[in-house]
Amino acid sequence: MNFIVIGCGRVGEQLAYRLYKQKHKVVVVDNNRNNFNRLSSDFHGRTVEGEVLSLDTFTRASVATADGVAVVTNSDTLNAVIGHAIRSHYPQVKRVLVRNYDPAMREMLEAFGLQVISSTAWGAERMQELLIDASFRTVFSAGNGEVEFYELYIPEHWEERTVSALLSGCSNALLIAALTRAGRAELVTPDTMLKGGDVLTVSATLEGVTSLNARLHEGMEE
C-alpha cells in the first residue's frame, strides 16, 4: 500500500519507519530537509521537501494515489488545516489521520470531521489505568482510549458461577466480547458457566473494567 506521512518529527519518523518495515511504500513530507536526518539509515522510502500546506507539495508526494495520509506535524492547527485540505481536494483518499498533541485543541480537530489520534490523551488514559490497577491487561484501544478491550482472568473461586452473576452490580459501561477457554474463544450468554482460568475479553471504559475487576476481588473475599 502507498502511505504518506506529513511531518518528520519523532512521531512521523517512527510511523514512516514502521510502515516501511511492513513493506509498504512510504513518502515522508517536511518543509525542512534536515528533519529527514531523523529517518533510520535503512529507511529507503521517498522524501519530499516543501511547504506542507501546498498543492504543489501534495502533487510531488503523489497524495492523489495514496491509500492513506497521516498528518503528524507538531502544530495541531496546521494538522487540522492540512487534513481538511486533503479531504477536500482528494476525496478518493479514504484514510486521513491527524495527530493531536494538545487535548484543548482536540474538539477543534474533530469539528473538521477528521480522524484524530491523541498521543497525549491516550498516554494519560493508559497511565491512569496502570496507576489504579495493573491486574487487567489492555489488548486494544479504540479512539483515543475512551473505550478499550481488556483481558481478565477468572480465578478459581468463580468456578461454576454464571456470567450474569459476575456482572451483577457492575457498571453498565462494559460488554463481554468473548470468553477463551483452553485456547478456544466463544461468545457468551448470561447463563454461560465460568471456569477458573477462563479469559474474558471485555470492551469497556475504565470505569467499567474497574468495576468488573472489583467484582472479581469481591468474590475472593467471600
N, CA and C atoms as a LAMMPS dump frame, in Angstrom:
ITEM: TIMESTEP
0
ITEM: NUMBER OF ATOMS
666
ITEM: BOX BOUNDS ff ff ff
-5.0000000000000000e+02 5.0000000000000000e+02
-5.0000000000000000e+02 5.0000000000000000e+02
-5.0000000000000000e+02 5.0000000000000000e+02
ITEM: ATOMS id mol type element x y z
1 1 1 N 0.832 -1.196 0
2 1 2 C 0 0 0
3 1 3 C 0.87 1.251 0
4 2 1 N 0.3 2.364 -0.434
5 2 2 C 1.023 3.626 -0.517
6 2 3 C 0.572 4.574 0.587
7 3 1 N 1.505 5.003 1.426
8 3 2 C 1.178 5.893 2.532
9 3 3 C 2.058 7.134 2.499
10 4 1 N 1.491 8.227 2.973
11 4 2 C 2.216 9.493 3.056
12 4 3 C 2.189 9.969 4.502
13 5 1 N 3.348 10.329 5.01
14 5 2 C 3.479 10.86 6.366
15 5 3 C 3.92 12.309 6.246
16 6 1 N 3.092 13.226 6.712
17 6 2 C 3.406 14.656 6.625
18 6 3 C 3.888 15.123 7.987
19 7 1 N 5.171 15.461 8.036
20 7 2 C 5.808 15.85 9.29
21 7 3 C 6.824 14.798 9.693
22 8 1 N 8.092 15.176 9.731
23 8 2 C 9.14 14.203 10.059
24 8 3 C 9.764 14.521 11.413
25 9 1 N 8.902 14.673 12.413
26 9 2 C 9.385 14.794 13.781
27 9 3 C 9.537 13.404 14.37
28 10 1 N 9.489 13.302 15.701
29 10 2 C 9.677 11.996 16.341
30 10 3 C 8.565 11.017 15.966
31 11 1 N 7.321 11.497 15.97
32 11 2 C 6.208 10.618 15.631
33 11 3 C 6.249 10.249 14.153
34 12 1 N 6.457 11.236 13.302
35 12 2 C 6.498 10.974 11.868
36 12 3 C 7.59 10.004 11.469
37 13 1 N 8.759 10.181 12.051
38 13 2 C 9.883 9.283 11.737
39 13 3 C 9.575 7.851 12.138
40 14 1 N 9.033 7.676 13.344
41 14 2 C 8.702 6.329 13.816
42 14 3 C 7.619 5.684 12.961
43 15 1 N 6.578 6.456 12.645
44 15 2 C 5.484 5.926 11.841
45 15 3 C 5.961 5.537 10.451
46 16 1 N 6.736 6.406 9.812
47 16 2 C 7.231 6.114 8.467
48 16 3 C 8.082 4.852 8.463
49 17 1 N 8.937 4.716 9.46
50 17 2 C 9.821 3.552 9.503
51 17 3 C 9.029 2.266 9.739
52 18 1 N 8.036 2.318 10.62
53 18 2 C 7.225 1.129 10.882
54 18 3 C 6.463 0.701 9.634
55 19 1 N 5.905 1.657 8.921
56 19 2 C 5.184 1.323 7.691
57 19 3 C 6.135 0.737 6.654
58 20 1 N 7.314 1.341 6.545
59 20 2 C 8.308 0.86 5.573
60 20 3 C 8.745 -0.57 5.895
61 21 1 N 8.968 -0.86 7.164
62 21 2 C 9.408 -2.211 7.557
63 21 3 C 8.324 -3.248 7.299
64 22 1 N 7.077 -2.809 7.179
65 22 2 C 5.987 -3.724 6.833
66 22 3 C 5.788 -3.832 5.326
67 23 1 N 6.785 -3.333 4.575
68 23 2 C 6.824 -3.481 3.112
69 23 3 C 5.872 -2.557 2.367
70 24 1 N 5.432 -1.491 3.019
71 24 2 C 4.595 -0.519 2.325
72 24 3 C 5.477 0.53 1.649
73 25 1 N 4.932 1.2 0.636
74 25 2 C 5.612 2.323 0.004
75 25 3 C 5.285 3.581 0.802
76 26 1 N 6.32 4.303 1.211
77 26 2 C 6.129 5.425 2.118
78 26 3 C 6.8 6.681 1.557
79 27 1 N 6.056 7.79 1.606
80 27 2 C 6.601 9.106 1.263
81 27 3 C 6.525 9.974 2.51
82 28 1 N 7.633 10.579 2.876
83 28 2 C 7.677 11.464 4.039
84 28 3 C 7.824 12.899 3.546
85 29 1 N 6.956 13.773 4.055
86 29 2 C 6.94 15.175 3.63
87 29 3 C 7.313 16.071 4.806
88 30 1 N 8.186 17.038 4.554
89 30 2 C 8.532 18.017 5.589
90 30 3 C 9.059 19.273 4.903
91 31 1 N 8.925 20.414 5.591
92 31 2 C 9.416 21.656 4.987
93 31 3 C 10.867 21.938 5.329
94 32 1 N 11.481 21.065 6.098
95 32 2 C 12.882 21.232 6.491
96 32 3 C 13.64 19.96 6.166
97 33 1 N 14.535 20.02 5.199
98 33 2 C 15.257 18.803 4.782
99 33 3 C 16.069 18.198 5.91
100 34 1 N 16.496 19.02 6.879
101 34 2 C 17.298 18.482 7.977
102 34 3 C 16.507 17.487 8.828
103 35 1 N 15.198 17.624 8.843
104 35 2 C 14.381 16.704 9.633
105 35 3 C 14.422 15.28 9.087
106 36 1 N 14.753 15.138 7.812
107 36 2 C 14.854 13.797 7.239
108 36 3 C 16.029 13.013 7.822
109 37 1 N 16.959 13.732 8.477
110 37 2 C 18.089 13.048 9.114
111 37 3 C 17.631 12.159 10.262
112 38 1 N 16.413 12.388 10.755
113 38 2 C 15.883 11.542 11.815
114 38 3 C 15.582 10.123 11.311
115 39 1 N 15.331 9.988 10.04
116 39 2 C 14.955 8.689 9.487
117 39 3 C 16.103 7.69 9.615
118 40 1 N 15.751 6.452 9.901
119 40 2 C 16.758 5.399 10.056
120 40 3 C 17.554 5.24 8.764
121 41 1 N 18.791 4.831 8.911
122 41 2 C 19.663 4.669 7.74
123 41 3 C 19.159 3.592 6.788
124 42 1 N 18.347 2.66 7.283
125 42 2 C 17.829 1.611 6.394
126 42 3 C 16.401 1.905 5.922
127 43 1 N 15.976 3.157 6.083
128 43 2 C 14.698 3.57 5.5
129 43 3 C 14.957 3.998 4.058
130 44 1 N 14.289 3.359 3.128
131 44 2 C 14.507 3.667 1.719
132 44 3 C 13.23 4.112 1.024
133 45 1 N 12.349 4.741 1.804
134 45 2 C 11.178 5.348 1.205
135 45 3 C 11.564 6.664 0.556
136 46 1 N 10.583 7.398 0.066
137 46 2 C 10.838 8.657 -0.633
138 46 3 C 10.622 9.826 0.314
139 47 1 N 11.401 10.883 0.154
140 47 2 C 11.227 12.101 0.933
141 47 3 C 10.918 13.255 -0.009
142 48 1 N 10.037 14.146 0.444
143 48 2 C 9.661 15.319 -0.344
144 48 3 C 9.779 16.545 0.54
145 49 1 N 10.668 17.472 0.148
146 49 2 C 10.803 18.73 0.883
147 49 3 C 9.896 19.773 0.245
148 50 1 N 9.152 20.502 1.061
149 50 2 C 8.281 21.546 0.53
150 50 3 C 7.309 22.013 1.577
151 51 1 N 6.641 23.101 1.301
152 51 2 C 5.627 23.606 2.222
153 51 3 C 4.553 22.539 2.413
154 52 1 N 4.29 22.21 3.666
155 52 2 C 3.396 21.08 3.929
156 52 3 C 1.936 21.4 3.651
157 53 1 N 1.626 22.67 3.416
158 53 2 C 0.269 23.057 3.042
159 53 3 C 0.317 23.678 1.648
160 54 1 N 0.722 22.868 0.681
161 54 2 C 0.888 23.344 -0.688
162 54 3 C 0.414 22.265 -1.648
163 55 1 N -0.423 22.645 -2.616
164 55 2 C -0.886 21.678 -3.604
165 55 3 C 0.269 21.14 -4.435
166 56 1 N 1.285 21.977 -4.666
167 56 2 C 2.463 21.508 -5.4
168 56 3 C 3.165 20.397 -4.627
169 57 1 N 3.304 20.584 -3.308
170 57 2 C 3.932 19.547 -2.474
171 57 3 C 3.077 18.29 -2.472
172 58 1 N 1.766 18.452 -2.368
173 58 2 C 0.871 17.295 -2.407
174 58 3 C 1.027 16.529 -3.727
175 59 1 N 1.175 17.277 -4.817
176 59 2 C 1.318 16.637 -6.137
177 59 3 C 2.629 15.866 -6.216
178 60 1 N 3.725 16.492 -5.76
179 60 2 C 5.026 15.816 -5.798
180 60 3 C 5.063 14.591 -4.887
181 61 1 N 4.268 14.626 -3.832
182 61 2 C 4.213 13.483 -2.907
183 61 3 C 3.231 12.412 -3.374
184 62 1 N 2.496 12.693 -4.458
185 62 2 C 1.514 11.739 -5.019
186 62 3 C 0.374 11.448 -4.05
187 63 1 N -0.132 12.511 -3.415
188 63 2 C -1.247 12.34 -2.489
189 63 3 C -2.455 11.732 -3.197
190 64 1 N -2.669 12.091 -4.446
191 64 2 C -3.853 11.637 -5.178
192 64 3 C -3.944 10.118 -5.28
193 65 1 N -2.826 9.429 -5.232
194 65 2 C -2.827 7.966 -5.374
195 65 3 C -2.515 7.251 -4.066
196 66 1 N -2.542 7.994 -2.959
197 66 2 C -2.207 7.387 -1.665
198 66 3 C -3.382 6.578 -1.123
199 67 1 N -3.052 5.501 -0.424
200 67 2 C -4.069 4.723 0.291
201 67 3 C -4.4 5.36 1.632
202 68 1 N -3.463 6.135 2.16
203 68 2 C -3.699 6.792 3.437
204 68 3 C -2.672 7.878 3.685
205 69 1 N -3.081 8.896 4.445
206 69 2 C -2.197 10.007 4.79
207 69 3 C -2.266 10.245 6.285
208 70 1 N -1.1 10.373 6.908
209 70 2 C -1.015 10.712 8.332
210 70 3 C -0.379 12.091 8.456
211 71 1 N -1.086 13.008 9.103
212 71 2 C -0.585 14.376 9.274
213 71 3 C -0.128 14.524 10.717
214 72 1 N 1.191 14.588 10.909
215 72 2 C 1.747 14.497 12.265
216 72 3 C 2.763 15.598 12.544
217 73 1 N 2.504 16.814 12.06
218 73 2 C 3.399 17.91 12.406
219 73 3 C 3.219 18.235 13.887
220 74 1 N 4.043 19.158 14.402
221 74 2 C 3.947 19.495 15.829
222 74 3 C 2.954 20.621 16.105
223 75 1 N 2.127 20.965 15.102
224 75 2 C 1.12 22.011 15.271
225 75 3 C -0.268 21.439 15.057
226 76 1 N -1.099 21.463 16.093
227 76 2 C -2.466 20.962 15.965
228 76 3 C -3.253 21.744 14.919
229 77 1 N -3.079 23.067 14.915
230 77 2 C -3.802 23.898 13.953
231 77 3 C -3.402 23.555 12.525
232 78 1 N -2.106 23.424 12.286
233 78 2 C -1.621 23.073 10.95
234 78 3 C -2.109 21.687 10.544
235 79 1 N -2.106 20.756 11.474
236 79 2 C -2.593 19.409 11.168
237 79 3 C -4.055 19.447 10.73
238 80 1 N -4.854 20.261 11.415
239 80 2 C -6.275 20.365 11.068
240 80 3 C -6.459 20.924 9.666
241 81 1 N -5.716 21.966 9.345
242 81 2 C -5.861 22.609 8.038
243 81 3 C -5.377 21.676 6.93
244 82 1 N -4.237 21.009 7.146
245 82 2 C -3.718 20.08 6.138
246 82 3 C -4.688 18.925 5.936
247 83 1 N -5.164 18.347 7.04
248 83 2 C -6.095 17.226 6.937
249 83 3 C -7.36 17.619 6.187
250 84 1 N -7.884 18.824 6.499
251 84 2 C -9.093 19.306 5.822
252 84 3 C -8.829 19.543 4.341
253 85 1 N -7.659 20.087 4.007
254 85 2 C -7.317 20.347 2.607
255 85 3 C -7.238 19.044 1.81
256 86 1 N -6.635 18.03 2.405
257 86 2 C -6.522 16.746 1.704
258 86 3 C -7.891 16.116 1.522
259 87 1 N -8.711 16.166 2.56
260 87 2 C -10.061 15.611 2.452
261 87 3 C -10.865 16.336 1.377
262 88 1 N -10.655 17.652 1.247
263 88 2 C -11.425 18.453 0.292
264 88 3 C -10.955 18.262 -1.147
265 89 1 N -9.638 18.224 -1.355
266 89 2 C -9.086 18.144 -2.706
267 89 3 C -8.895 16.719 -3.205
268 90 1 N -8.807 15.769 -2.275
269 90 2 C -8.562 14.378 -2.674
270 90 3 C -9.562 13.459 -1.972
271 91 1 N -10.838 13.543 -2.319
272 91 2 C -11.858 12.709 -1.646
273 91 3 C -11.65 11.216 -1.848
274 92 1 N -10.826 10.86 -2.84
275 92 2 C -10.558 9.438 -3.07
276 92 3 C -9.636 8.84 -2.015
277 93 1 N -8.944 9.691 -1.243
278 93 2 C -8.08 9.197 -0.169
279 93 3 C -8.963 8.936 1.047
280 94 1 N -9.193 7.698 1.35
281 94 2 C -10.175 7.33 2.367
282 94 3 C -9.645 7.411 3.798
283 95 1 N -8.328 7.318 3.963
284 95 2 C -7.764 7.298 5.31
285 95 3 C -6.893 8.529 5.535
286 96 1 N -7.437 9.502 6.233
287 96 2 C -6.694 10.708 6.583
288 96 3 C -6.708 10.827 8.1
289 97 1 N -5.552 10.643 8.704
290 97 2 C -5.416 10.704 10.158
291 97 3 C -4.618 11.941 10.541
292 98 1 N -5.01 12.587 11.631
293 98 2 C -4.261 13.75 12.101
294 98 3 C -3.876 13.565 13.554
295 99 1 N -2.685 13.999 13.869
296 99 2 C -2.176 13.903 15.232
297 99 3 C -2.672 15.073 16.068
298 100 1 N -3.039 14.786 17.301
299 100 2 C -3.393 15.82 18.257
300 100 3 C -2.427 15.749 19.432
301 101 1 N -1.817 16.889 19.759
302 101 2 C -0.895 16.941 20.889
303 101 3 C -1.536 17.602 22.105
304 102 1 N -2.165 18.756 21.9
305 102 2 C -2.787 19.498 22.999
306 102 3 C -4.252 19.087 23.12
307 103 1 N -4.659 18.423 24.222
308 103 2 C -6.052 17.996 24.379
309 103 3 C -7.053 19.138 24.248
310 104 1 N -6.645 20.366 24.569
311 104 2 C -7.547 21.51 24.456
312 104 3 C -7.916 21.799 23.005
313 105 1 N -7.101 21.303 22.058
314 105 2 C -7.349 21.533 20.64
315 105 3 C -8.108 20.382 19.986
316 106 1 N -8.389 19.363 20.737
317 106 2 C -8.984 18.163 20.149
318 106 3 C -10.367 18.415 19.56
319 107 1 N -11.206 19.187 20.255
320 107 2 C -12.545 19.464 19.737
321 107 3 C -12.478 20.216 18.412
322 108 1 N -11.502 21.089 18.277
323 108 2 C -11.335 21.82 17.022
324 108 3 C -11.015 20.86 15.886
325 109 1 N -10.131 19.912 16.132
326 109 2 C -9.778 18.921 15.116
327 109 3 C -10.987 18.071 14.747
328 110 1 N -11.734 17.649 15.755
329 110 2 C -12.899 16.807 15.497
330 110 3 C -13.991 17.572 14.761
331 111 1 N -14.023 18.905 14.926
332 111 2 C -15.018 19.715 14.228
333 111 3 C -14.819 19.67 12.723
334 112 1 N -13.59 19.371 12.29
335 112 2 C -13.309 19.233 10.868
336 112 3 C -13.764 17.865 10.335
337 113 1 N -14.249 17.003 11.212
338 113 2 C -14.659 15.669 10.789
339 113 3 C -13.498 14.749 10.519
340 114 1 N -12.355 15.046 11.132
341 114 2 C -11.144 14.263 10.892
342 114 3 C -10.997 13.141 11.92
343 115 1 N -10.296 12.093 11.506
344 115 2 C -9.953 11.015 12.429
345 115 3 C -8.75 11.476 13.242
346 116 1 N -8.938 11.662 14.543
347 116 2 C -7.918 12.274 15.389
348 116 3 C -7.257 11.224 16.271
349 117 1 N -5.938 11.257 16.317
350 117 2 C -5.172 10.39 17.213
351 117 3 C -4.442 11.272 18.205
352 118 1 N -4.806 11.158 19.487
353 118 2 C -4.206 11.998 20.513
354 118 3 C -3.267 11.172 21.379
355 119 1 N -1.978 11.313 21.133
356 119 2 C -0.997 10.562 21.926
357 119 3 C -1.02 11.016 23.377
358 120 1 N -1.315 12.277 23.615
359 120 2 C -1.359 12.796 24.982
360 120 3 C -2.519 12.193 25.756
361 121 1 N -3.718 12.226 25.149
362 121 2 C -4.892 11.683 25.831
363 121 3 C -4.768 10.181 26.033
364 122 1 N -4.289 9.484 24.998
365 122 2 C -4.163 8.029 25.106
366 122 3 C -3.136 7.668 26.174
367 123 1 N -1.995 8.367 26.179
368 123 2 C -0.96 8.071 27.161
369 123 3 C -1.436 8.317 28.583
370 124 1 N -2.169 9.416 28.786
371 124 2 C -2.69 9.712 30.124
372 124 3 C -3.691 8.65 30.563
373 125 1 N -4.543 8.208 29.627
374 125 2 C -5.53 7.167 29.943
375 125 3 C -4.84 5.879 30.358
376 126 1 N -3.806 5.495 29.603
377 126 2 C -3.09 4.246 29.909
378 126 3 C -2.376 4.336 31.261
379 127 1 N -1.73 5.462 31.544
380 127 2 C -1.056 5.629 32.835
381 127 3 C -2.051 5.589 33.98
382 128 1 N -3.222 6.198 33.761
383 128 2 C -4.265 6.166 34.781
384 128 3 C -4.651 4.732 35.102
385 129 1 N -4.821 3.918 34.064
386 129 2 C -5.173 2.51 34.279
387 129 3 C -4.127 1.799 35.128
388 130 1 N -2.854 1.969 34.766
389 130 2 C -1.785 1.244 35.452
390 130 3 C -1.598 1.735 36.889
391 131 1 N -1.806 3.02 37.107
392 131 2 C -1.684 3.545 38.459
393 131 3 C -2.796 3.022 39.363
394 132 1 N -4.011 2.926 38.816
395 132 2 C -5.143 2.475 39.618
396 132 3 C -5.075 0.982 39.885
397 133 1 N -4.831 0.196 38.83
398 133 2 C -4.806 -1.26 38.996
399 133 3 C -4.217 -1.888 37.741
400 134 1 N -3.09 -2.575 37.883
401 134 2 C -2.431 -3.197 36.74
402 134 3 C -2.805 -4.669 36.579
403 135 1 N -3.866 -5.125 37.26
404 135 2 C -4.205 -6.548 37.232
405 135 3 C -4.989 -6.947 35.989
406 136 1 N -5.45 -5.982 35.189
407 136 2 C -6.084 -6.325 33.925
408 136 3 C -5.229 -5.774 32.79
409 137 1 N -5.305 -6.423 31.641
410 137 2 C -4.416 -6.094 30.54
411 137 3 C -5.183 -5.502 29.367
412 138 1 N -4.702 -4.375 28.856
413 138 2 C -5.306 -3.759 27.683
414 138 3 C -4.764 -4.436 26.432
415 139 1 N -5.662 -4.873 25.555
416 139 2 C -5.225 -5.535 24.321
417 139 3 C -5.569 -4.726 23.082
418 140 1 N -6.458 -3.768 23.204
419 140 2 C -6.806 -2.923 22.058
420 140 3 C -7.419 -1.634 22.569
421 141 1 N -7.051 -0.52 21.938
422 141 2 C -7.574 0.78 22.339
423 141 3 C -8.312 1.409 21.178
424 142 1 N -9.572 1.765 21.391
425 142 2 C -10.374 2.409 20.355
426 142 3 C -10.37 3.918 20.561
427 143 1 N -10.458 4.646 19.46
428 143 2 C -10.423 6.095 19.558
429 143 3 C -9.128 6.542 20.194
430 144 1 N -9.231 7.293 21.257
431 144 2 C -8.052 7.74 21.989
432 144 3 C -8.036 7.187 23.402
433 145 1 N -8.561 5.966 23.532
434 145 2 C -8.512 5.277 24.815
435 145 3 C -9.775 5.39 25.629
436 146 1 N -10.825 6.035 25.087
437 146 2 C -12.064 6.16 25.842
438 146 3 C -12.695 4.786 26.083
439 147 1 N -12.617 3.924 25.062
440 147 2 C -13.096 2.548 25.169
441 147 3 C -11.952 1.635 24.757
442 148 1 N -11.709 0.612 25.557
443 148 2 C -10.617 -0.31 25.262
444 148 3 C -11.086 -1.748 25.446
445 149 1 N -10.326 -2.674 24.876
446 149 2 C -10.564 -4.091 25.099
447 149 3 C -9.548 -4.576 26.125
448 150 1 N -10.064 -5.283 27.126
449 150 2 C -9.221 -5.775 28.211
450 150 3 C -9.333 -7.293 28.306
451 151 1 N -8.29 -7.904 28.839
452 151 2 C -8.333 -9.328 29.174
453 151 3 C -8.267 -9.471 30.687
454 152 1 N -9.196 -10.247 31.236
455 152 2 C -9.217 -10.524 32.666
456 152 3 C -9.296 -12.03 32.872
457 153 1 N -8.509 -12.535 33.807
458 153 2 C -8.524 -13.969 34.122
459 153 3 C -9.537 -14.246 35.227
460 154 1 N -10.27 -15.326 35.048
461 154 2 C -11.261 -15.734 36.044
462 154 3 C -10.583 -16.612 37.097
463 155 1 N -10.608 -16.194 38.365
464 155 2 C -9.977 -17.007 39.418
465 155 3 C -10.8 -18.249 39.746
466 156 1 N -10.172 -19.175 40.423
467 156 2 C -10.787 -20.481 40.7
468 156 3 C -12.087 -20.383 41.478
469 157 1 N -12.214 -19.402 42.373
470 157 2 C -13.411 -19.357 43.209
471 157 3 C -14.658 -18.935 42.425
472 158 1 N -14.497 -18.553 41.149
473 158 2 C -15.658 -18.263 40.312
474 158 3 C -16.102 -19.489 39.518
475 159 1 N -15.479 -20.631 39.774
476 159 2 C -15.83 -21.889 39.096
477 159 3 C -17.323 -22.181 39.233
478 160 1 N -17.941 -22.489 38.081
479 160 2 C -19.358 -22.887 38.013
480 160 3 C -20.337 -21.778 38.411
481 161 1 N -19.877 -20.537 38.357
482 161 2 C -20.8 -19.425 38.537
483 161 3 C -21.058 -18.789 37.173
484 162 1 N -22.178 -18.145 37.008
485 162 2 C -22.579 -17.671 35.688
486 162 3 C -22.047 -16.271 35.375
487 163 1 N -22.075 -15.95 34.097
488 163 2 C -21.686 -14.618 33.649
489 163 3 C -22.614 -13.565 34.254
490 164 1 N -23.912 -13.865 34.334
491 164 2 C -24.847 -12.896 34.913
492 164 3 C -24.531 -12.623 36.377
493 165 1 N -24.066 -13.642 37.098
494 165 2 C -23.675 -13.441 38.495
495 165 3 C -22.452 -12.541 38.583
496 166 1 N -21.528 -12.717 37.641
497 166 2 C -20.329 -11.886 37.634
498 166 3 C -20.667 -10.431 37.368
499 167 1 N -21.588 -10.202 36.44
500 167 2 C -21.913 -8.835 36.053
501 167 3 C -22.849 -8.142 37.029
502 168 1 N -23.419 -8.887 37.935
503 168 2 C -24.361 -8.306 38.9
504 168 3 C -23.676 -7.213 39.718
505 169 1 N -24.221 -6.034 39.665
506 169 2 C -23.661 -4.929 40.438
507 169 3 C -22.546 -4.179 39.748
508 170 1 N -22.133 -4.646 38.561
509 170 2 C -21.063 -3.96 37.828
510 170 3 C -21.624 -2.76 37.07
511 171 1 N -20.744 -1.878 36.681
512 171 2 C -21.127 -0.742 35.851
513 171 3 C -21.675 -1.234 34.518
514 172 1 N -22.589 -0.464 33.94
515 172 2 C -23.125 -0.795 32.619
516 172 3 C -22.164 -0.428 31.491
517 173 1 N -21.051 0.2 31.839
518 173 2 C -20.113 0.683 30.823
519 173 3 C -19.154 -0.407 30.373
520 174 1 N -19.702 -1.618 30.128
521 174 2 C -18.862 -2.706 29.65
522 174 3 C -19.697 -3.732 28.902
523 175 1 N -19.041 -4.443 27.998
524 175 2 C -19.638 -5.555 27.27
525 175 3 C -18.619 -6.677 27.21
526 176 1 N -19.063 -7.912 27.427
527 176 2 C -18.158 -9.047 27.291
528 176 3 C -18.151 -9.471 25.832
529 177 1 N -16.995 -9.369 25.208
530 177 2 C -16.875 -9.678 23.781
531 177 3 C -16.666 -11.168 23.532
532 178 1 N -15.928 -11.834 24.408
533 178 2 C -15.634 -13.253 24.196
534 178 3 C -15.092 -13.881 25.466
535 179 1 N -15.186 -15.191 25.52
536 179 2 C -14.576 -15.987 26.586
537 179 3 C -13.637 -16.983 25.931
538 180 1 N -12.416 -17.071 26.42
539 180 2 C -11.445 -18.02 25.877
540 180 3 C -11.169 -19.089 26.916
541 181 1 N -11.341 -20.35 26.498
542 181 2 C -11.122 -21.487 27.395
543 181 3 C -10.292 -22.523 26.648
544 182 1 N -9.154 -22.89 27.238
545 182 2 C -8.252 -23.877 26.607
546 182 3 C -7.874 -23.462 25.19
547 183 1 N -7.68 -22.159 25.006
548 183 2 C -7.224 -21.659 23.716
549 183 3 C -8.315 -21.449 22.684
550 184 1 N -9.566 -21.754 23.015
551 184 2 C -10.67 -21.612 22.073
552 184 3 C -11.622 -20.525 22.553
553 185 1 N -11.907 -19.56 21.666
554 185 2 C -12.774 -18.443 22.027
555 185 3 C -14.221 -18.75 21.665
556 186 1 N -15.138 -18.205 22.45
557 186 2 C -16.559 -18.377 22.174
558 186 3 C -17.313 -17.161 22.679
559 187 1 N -18.508 -16.944 22.131
560 187 2 C -19.373 -15.889 22.629
561 187 3 C -20.055 -16.371 23.91
562 188 1 N -20.521 -15.427 24.699
563 188 2 C -21.124 -15.809 25.977
564 188 3 C -22.571 -15.343 26.04
565 189 1 N -23.331 -15.984 26.903
566 189 2 C -24.686 -15.57 27.247
567 189 3 C -24.717 -15.347 28.759
568 190 1 N -25.771 -14.757 29.28
569 190 2 C -25.849 -14.572 30.732
570 190 3 C -25.757 -15.881 31.5
571 191 1 N -26.143 -17.007 30.868
572 191 2 C -26.14 -18.298 31.557
573 191 3 C -24.846 -19.084 31.379
574 192 1 N -23.889 -18.527 30.643
575 192 2 C -22.614 -19.22 30.452
576 192 3 C -21.938 -19.453 31.793
577 193 1 N -21.514 -20.699 32.028
578 193 2 C -20.835 -21.038 33.277
579 193 3 C -19.342 -20.755 33.148
580 194 1 N -18.8 -20.112 34.147
581 194 2 C -17.378 -19.782 34.157
582 194 3 C -16.56 -20.905 34.767
583 195 1 N -15.293 -20.954 34.376
584 195 2 C -14.343 -21.888 34.966
585 195 3 C -13.077 -21.127 35.323
586 196 1 N -12.41 -21.576 36.365
587 196 2 C -11.154 -20.963 36.748
588 196 3 C -10.154 -21.058 35.608
589 197 1 N -9.495 -19.956 35.323
590 197 2 C -8.535 -19.935 34.221
591 197 3 C -9.107 -19.41 32.923
592 198 1 N -10.438 -19.251 32.859
593 198 2 C -11.038 -18.629 31.674
594 198 3 C -10.479 -17.216 31.507
595 199 1 N -10.446 -16.769 30.258
596 199 2 C -10.028 -15.396 29.974
597 199 3 C -11.206 -14.673 29.342
598 200 1 N -11.639 -13.599 29.971
599 200 2 C -12.705 -12.776 29.407
600 200 3 C -12.096 -11.613 28.638
601 201 1 N -12.562 -11.418 27.426
602 201 2 C -12.205 -10.225 26.66
603 201 3 C -13.378 -9.26 26.779
604 202 1 N -13.103 -8.104 27.344
605 202 2 C -14.162 -7.162 27.701
606 202 3 C -13.929 -5.839 26.992
607 203 1 N -14.988 -5.315 26.381
608 203 2 C -14.97 -3.958 25.829
609 203 3 C -15.562 -3.038 26.878
610 204 1 N -14.778 -2.043 27.306
611 204 2 C -15.249 -1.237 28.435
612 204 3 C -14.542 0.103 28.516
613 205 1 N -15.168 1.017 29.244
614 205 2 C -14.476 2.217 29.678
615 205 3 C -13.63 1.836 30.895
616 206 1 N -12.805 2.772 31.344
617 206 2 C -12.014 2.497 32.545
618 206 3 C -12.931 2.257 33.733
619 207 1 N -14.017 3.012 33.814
620 207 2 C -14.988 2.812 34.895
621 207 3 C -15.553 1.397 34.843
622 208 1 N -15.888 0.938 33.644
623 208 2 C -16.493 -0.381 33.503
624 208 3 C -15.562 -1.509 33.902
625 209 1 N -14.331 -1.471 33.409
626 209 2 C -13.409 -2.567 33.705
627 209 3 C -12.988 -2.535 35.17
628 210 1 N -12.912 -1.342 35.75
629 210 2 C -12.559 -1.241 37.166
630 210 3 C -13.644 -1.869 38.031
631 211 1 N -14.903 -1.639 37.669
632 211 2 C -15.997 -2.221 38.451
633 211 3 C -16.019 -3.745 38.3
634 212 1 N -15.715 -4.25 37.108
635 212 2 C -15.687 -5.698 36.896
636 212 3 C -14.534 -6.324 37.673
637 213 1 N -13.39 -5.686 37.654
638 213 2 C -12.243 -6.204 38.387
639 213 3 C -12.515 -6.211 39.893
640 214 1 N -13.208 -5.17 40.366
641 214 2 C -13.57 -5.119 41.787
642 214 3 C -14.528 -6.252 42.13
643 215 1 N -15.423 -6.562 41.208
644 215 2 C -16.366 -7.666 41.424
645 215 3 C -15.62 -8.99 41.56
646 216 1 N -14.609 -9.201 40.76
647 216 2 C -13.806 -10.419 40.87
648 216 3 C -13.118 -10.496 42.226
649 217 1 N -12.628 -9.362 42.707
650 217 2 C -11.976 -9.36 44.01
651 217 3 C -12.965 -9.533 45.148
652 218 1 N -14.177 -9.066 44.963
653 218 2 C -15.206 -9.3 45.987
654 218 3 C -15.405 -10.79 46.19
655 219 1 N -15.375 -11.524 45.103
656 219 2 C -15.514 -12.971 45.193
657 219 3 C -14.398 -13.611 45.982
658 220 1 N -13.212 -13.069 45.913
659 220 2 C -12.082 -13.627 46.65
660 220 3 C -12.24 -13.414 48.149
661 221 1 N -13.012 -12.376 48.506
662 221 2 C -13.167 -12.093 49.928
663 221 3 C -14.318 -12.852 50.558
664 222 1 N -15.183 -13.437 49.691
665 222 2 C -16.348 -14.14 50.24
666 222 3 C -15.95 -15.475 50.854
